[in-house]
Amino acid sequence: MSTKVYLDLEWTDYRLSWDPAEHDGIDLLRITAESVWLPDVVLLNNNDGNFDVALDINVVVSSDGSVRWQPPGIYRSSCSIQVTYFPFDWQNCTMVFSSYSYDSSEVSLQTGLGPDGQEQQEIHIHQGTFIENGQWEIIHKPSRLIQPPGDPRGGKEGQRQEVIFYLIIRRKPLFYLVNVIAPCILITLLAIFVFYLPPDAVILSVVVLNLHHRSPHTHQMPLWVRQIFIHKLPLYLRLKRPKPERDLMPEPPHCSSPGSGWGRGTDEYFIRKPPSDFLFPKPNRFQPELSAPDLRRFIDGPNRAVAPPPELREVVSSISYIARQLQEQEDHDALKEDWQFVAMVVDRLFLWTFIIFTSVGTLVIFLDATYHLPPPDPFP
């Protein structure tokens, strides 16, 4: 901390007293500082190692032996900064002045006296030369005389008195709110919106990616995963399962013209066939499968009176094989969709967890910093 200070030192030297009547009424003298004794009061906690004053000005000597010296100086002192509540922090910077060569038994320090004759308990700031800092504001500026242990006013050899000036300053947070905190809030909001992107397009987490790309060939979904992440948790997260997009297959054209015996036999067979759900049953993984065996029983059952040609039997066998393959593929796709939906639920769960922790953490930090204020009384 760099401070421009005017030291106002005053002491009594009995050797410099005289009778003004014997010296043509001269009551004051201004002489060089090197010509008189100086108390060598210095800043102990200086940061640059320079203990000398910036300018050696003359001292004012009165006829009663009082000497007054007001040297100006720019002091650079060390000040420990606590950044826990940055940028809503306040700091207590001290300046410790003491005699460098004399202990308390030789030099007794006192703080200055105010207009009421009482010792001043705070730093006096010249309003004419004071320029307010754009980053810090002064809250308190008290001072205190530190006596060595023992008699409050009695000198003790080897121990020094100290005059400590406390400068309690508070940071102005507007600059950091605009240039630091506001961009961080925008970046956090951007991170929240990233959760709305599809998990297969942006890798947000290894867990979500692992769940999204699972298939029946590699993993079997446990029952508890199905109950929690498919049936229960989506209700609380307000998440709906996306509807599958099914390809619309064109229906084969119907033949209205009479054909040969082969055609009539085929028509007779397909007239008596059951609905299409028999060959392509709807997916239900929790009921027995109705596919090729049922079709075989239909062909070899009571309807054997209608004897299809061998070619038709081969066609029916091929259709049964295709039906089984389609059923397996549909079951595979359904289970894969289940894993993808679980990945969506986990991704949404991570979203709400991120929002809650970020919001609560931000509120706790800001509220805690709001109550971190300088004390109204520096010495309660």
C-alpha positions in Angstrom: 0.0 0.0 0.0 1.4 3.4 -1.0 0.4 6.3 1.2 1.3 9.9 1.0 1.9 11.0 4.7 2.7 14.2 6.4 4.3 13.2 9.7 3.5 15.8 12.4 6.2 15.2 15.1 6.5 17.5 18.1 8.7 17.1 21.1 10.5 19.3 23.8 14.2 19.9 23.9 15.2 21.9 27.0 18.5 22.8 25.4 16.7 24.8 22.7 14.8 27.2 25.1 15.5 30.9 25.4 14.0 34.1 26.7 12.6 36.1 23.8 13.1 39.4 25.7 16.8 38.8 25.6 16.8 38.2 21.9 14.9 41.1 20.4 11.5 39.3 20.9 12.4 36.3 18.6 10.0 33.6 19.6 10.5 31.1 16.6 13.4 29.8 14.7 13.6 27.6 11.6 16.7 25.6 11.4 17.9 22.6 9.4 16.9 19.2 10.7 20.5 18.0 10.9 21.2 20.7 13.5 18.9 19.3 16.2 18.1 16.0 17.8 15.5 13.9 15.9 13.4 11.1 17.4 13.9 9.0 14.2 10.3 7.8 14.1 10.1 5.4 11.1 7.6 3.0 9.5 8.4 -0.4 10.8 6.4 -2.5 8.3 7.7 -0.7 5.2 7.9 -2.7 2.0 10.8 -1.1 0.2 13.4 -1.0 3.1 13.6 2.8 2.9 13.3 4.3 6.4 14.3 7.8 5.6 11.8 10.6 4.9 11.4 11.9 1.4 12.4 15.5 2.1 14.4 16.9 5.0 12.6 20.1 5.7 13.5 22.6 8.5 12.3 22.2 12.0 10.4 24.9 13.9 11.9 25.7 17.3 9.9 27.7 19.9 11.4 29.7 22.7 9.9 27.3 25.3 12.0 24.4 23.8 9.2 22.7 21.8 10.3 21.5 18.4 7.9 20.7 15.6 8.9 18.8 12.4 6.5 18.0 9.6 8.4 16.0 6.9 6.3 14.7 4.0 6.8 11.2 2.6 5.5 8.4 0.4 5.4 5.2 2.4 5.0 1.8 0.9 3.8 -0.6 3.5 2.9 -4.3 3.4 -0.8 -5.3 3.8 -2.0 -8.9 3.8 -5.0 -9.3 1.6 -7.8 -11.7 2.4 -9.6 -12.6 -0.9 -12.1 -15.1 0.5 -15.1 -12.8 -0.3 -13.6 -11.2 -3.4 -14.9 -8.8 -4.9 -17.1 -8.1 -1.8 -14.1 -7.9 0.6 -12.7 -5.3 2.9 -9.2 -5.1 4.1 -7.5 -3.8 7.3 -4.1 -2.3 6.4 -1.9 -1.0 9.2 1.0 1.4 9.4 3.2 0.9 12.5 5.4 3.8 13.5 8.0 3.6 16.3 11.4 5.0 17.2 14.1 3.0 15.5 16.9 3.8 17.9 15.3 4.5 21.3 13.2 2.3 23.5 10.3 3.3 25.7 12.6 4.3 28.6 14.3 7.0 26.5 11.4 8.1 24.2 7.8 8.2 25.3 5.4 8.4 22.3 1.9 10.0 22.4 -0.7 10.5 19.8 -1.6 14.0 18.7 -4.1 16.2 20.6 -7.3 17.3 19.0 -9.0 20.7 19.3 -10.7 19.6 22.5 -7.3 18.7 24.1 -7.9 15.0 23.9 -5.7 12.5 22.1 -6.8 11.9 18.5 -8.0 8.4 17.9 -8.1 8.5 14.1 -6.0 9.5 11.1 -6.6 13.1 9.9 -7.1 13.3 6.1 -6.5 16.6 4.3 -9.7 17.0 2.2 -8.0 19.4 -0.1 -5.4 16.9 -1.3 -7.4 13.7 -0.9 -8.5 12.0 -4.1 -10.9 9.1 -3.7 -9.7 5.9 -5.2 -11.8 4.3 -7.9 -11.4 0.8 -6.5 -11.4 1.3 -2.7 -13.3 3.4 -0.3 -12.2 4.3 3.3 -14.5 3.0 6.0 -12.5 3.6 9.2 -9.2 5.2 9.9 -8.5 4.8 13.7 -5.2 5.0 15.5 -4.0 3.4 18.7 -0.9 3.8 21.0 0.5 0.4 21.9 2.2 0.4 25.3 4.7 -2.2 26.3 3.6 -4.6 29.1 3.8 -3.1 32.6 3.2 0.5 33.5 1.0 2.2 30.9 3.2 5.4 30.9 6.4 4.1 32.5 9.3 3.3 30.3 10.8 -0.1 30.1 14.3 -0.8 28.7 14.5 -2.8 25.6 10.8 -2.4 24.6 9.4 0.2 22.2 6.2 2.0 22.1 4.3 1.9 18.8 1.7 4.1 17.2 -0.5 2.0 14.8 -2.7 3.6 12.2 -5.5 1.3 10.9 -6.8 1.9 7.5 -10.0 -0.1 6.9 -10.9 0.0 3.3 -13.7 -1.7 1.3 -13.5 -2.7 -2.4 -16.0 -1.3 -4.8 -17.4 -4.3 -6.6 -19.1 -2.6 -9.6 -16.1 -3.1 -11.9 -15.9 -6.8 -11.1 -19.6 -7.3 -11.3 -19.6 -6.1 -14.9 -16.3 -7.6 -16.1 -16.0 -10.8 -14.1 -19.2 -12.0 -12.5 -21.6 -11.2 -15.3 -19.6 -13.1 -18.0 -19.3 -16.1 -15.6 -23.1 -16.1 -15.1 -23.6 -16.1 -18.9 -21.1 -18.9 -19.3 -22.9 -20.9 -16.7 -26.3 -20.4 -18.5 -24.6 -21.5 -21.7 -23.5 -24.7 -19.9 -27.0 -25.3 -18.8 -28.4 -25.1 -22.3 -25.8 -27.6 -23.5 -27.8 -30.3 -21.6 -30.7 -29.8 -24.0 -28.6 -31.1 -27.0 -29.0 -34.7 -27.9 -26.5 -37.0 -26.0 -25.4 -38.7 -29.2 -24.3 -35.3 -30.7 -22.4 -33.9 -27.7 -20.5 -36.0 -25.3 -21.3 -34.5 -21.9 -20.5 -37.4 -19.8 -19.0 -40.8 -20.1 -21.9 -42.3 -18.2 -24.5 -40.9 -20.5 -22.5 -42.0 -23.6 -22.1 -45.5 -22.2 -25.8 -45.8 -21.5 -26.9 -44.3 -24.8 -24.9 -46.8 -27.0 -25.8 -50.0 -25.1 -27.6 -52.8 -27.0 -29.0 -56.2 -26.2 -25.9 -57.8 -27.5 -23.7 -56.2 -24.9 -26.0 -55.5 -21.9 -29.2 -56.8 -20.5 -31.3 -54.1 -18.7 -31.9 -54.9 -15.0 -35.4 -54.7 -13.7 -34.6 -52.0 -11.2 -33.2 -49.8 -14.0 -36.4 -50.2 -16.0 -38.6 -49.4 -13.0 -36.6 -46.3 -11.9 -35.4 -44.8 -15.1 -38.3 -45.7 -17.4 -41.4 -45.8 -15.3 -40.8 -43.6 -12.2 -38.1 -41.0 -12.6 -39.3 -39.5 -15.9 -42.5 -38.5 -14.2 -40.6 -36.3 -11.7 -38.3 -34.9 -14.3 -41.2 -34.0 -16.6 -39.7 -36.1 -19.4 -41.7 -37.9 -22.0 -40.5 -40.8 -24.1 -40.1 -39.9 -27.8 -42.4 -41.7 -30.1 -40.7 -44.1 -32.6 -40.7 -43.1 -36.2 -42.0 -46.1 -38.2 -41.5 -46.4 -41.9 -44.7 -46.6 -43.9 -44.4 -49.5 -46.3 -46.6 -49.4 -49.4 -49.2 -52.0 -49.7 -48.9 -54.5 -52.6 -51.4 -53.9 -55.4 -54.5 -56.2 -55.4 -55.0 -58.3 -58.5 -58.7 -58.3 -59.7 -58.3 -60.2 -62.9 -58.9 -64.0 -62.8 -55.8 -66.0 -63.0 -54.8 -69.6 -63.5 -55.2 -72.4 -61.0 -52.1 -71.3 -59.2 -53.5 -67.9 -58.9 -56.8 -69.2 -57.6 -55.1 -71.4 -55.1 -53.1 -68.5 -53.8 -56.2 -66.3 -53.6 -58.0 -69.0 -51.7 -55.2 -69.3 -49.3 -54.8 -65.6 -48.6 -58.6 -65.2 -48.3 -58.5 -67.6 -45.4 -55.4 -66.3 -43.8 -55.6 -64.5 -40.4 -55.0 -60.8 -39.9 -51.5 -59.3 -40.6 -50.8 -59.2 -36.9 -50.4 -62.9 -37.0 -47.4 -62.8 -39.2 -46.1 -59.5 -37.8 -47.2 -59.4 -34.2 -47.0 -56.2 -32.2 -44.0 -56.0 -29.9 -44.7 -57.3 -26.5 -41.6 -58.6 -24.7 -43.6 -59.8 -21.7 -45.9 -62.3 -23.5 -45.1 -65.5 -25.4 -44.1 -65.0 -29.0 -46.6 -65.9 -31.8 -44.8 -66.4 -35.0 -43.6 -69.4 -37.0 -44.9 -72.3 -34.9 -48.4 -70.8 -34.9 -48.2 -70.4 -38.6 -47.1 -74.0 -39.0 -50.0 -75.2 -36.9 -52.3 -73.2 -39.1 -51.0 -74.8 -42.2 -50.8 -78.3 -40.8 -54.0 -78.1 -38.8 -57.7 -78.6 -39.7 -57.1 -76.5 -42.9 -55.0 -79.2 -44.5 -58.0 -79.8 -46.9 -56.7 -76.8 -48.8 -53.5 -78.3 -49.9 -51.2 -75.5 -51.1 -48.6 -76.4 -53.7 -45.0 -77.0 -52.6 -44.0 -73.7 -53.9 -46.5 -72.0 -51.6 -45.2 -73.9 -48.7 -41.7 -72.7 -49.5 -43.0 -69.1 -49.7 -44.8 -69.5 -46.4 -41.6 -70.9 -44.8 -39.7 -67.9 -46.1 -42.3 -65.5 -44.8 -42.1 -67.2 -41.4 -38.4 -66.8 -41.3 -38.7 -63.1 -42.3 -41.3 -62.7 -39.6 -39.0 -64.2 -37.0 -36.1 -61.9 -38.1 -38.4 -58.9 -38.1 -39.6 -59.8 -34.6 -36.0 -60.2 -33.3 -35.0 -56.9 -34.9 -38.0 -55.2 -33.4 -37.2 -56.6 -30.0 -33.6 -55.5 -30.5 -34.6 -52.0 -31.5 -37.1 -51.7 -28.6 -34.5 -52.6 -26.0 -32.0 -50.3 -27.7 -34.6 -47.5 -27.4 -35.0 -48.3 -23.8 -31.3 -47.8 -23.2 -31.4 -44.5 -25.1 -34.3 -43.4 -23.0 -32.4 -44.3 -19.8 -29.6 -42.1 -21.2 -32.0 -39.3 -21.7 -33.3 -39.6 -18.1 -29.8 -39.7 -16.7 -28.9 -36.7 -18.8 -31.9 -34.8 -17.5 -31.0 -35.8 -14.0 -27.5 -34.4 -14.5 -29.1 -31.2 -15.8 -31.2 -30.6 -12.7 -28.4 -31.6 -10.5 -26.1 -29.1 -12.2 -28.8 -26.3 -12.0 -29.5 -27.0 -8.3 -25.9 -27.1 -7.2 -24.9 -24.1 -9.3 -27.8 -22.0 -8.1 -27.5 -22.9 -4.4 -23.7 -22.5 -4.5 -24.0 -19.1 -6.1 -26.7 -17.9 -3.7 -24.6 -19.1 -0.7 -21.5 -17.3 -1.9 -23.3 -14.0 -2.6 -25.4 -14.1 0.6 -22.3 -14.9 2.7 -20.4 -12.0 1.0 -23.4 -9.7 1.7 -23.1 -10.2 5.4 -19.3 -9.8 5.3 -19.2 -6.1 6.1 -16.7 -3.9 8.0 -17.5 -3.5 11.7 -19.3 -0.3 12.6 -16.8 0.2 15.4 -13.2 -0.7 14.8 -12.5 -1.1 18.5 -15.6 -2.5 20.1 
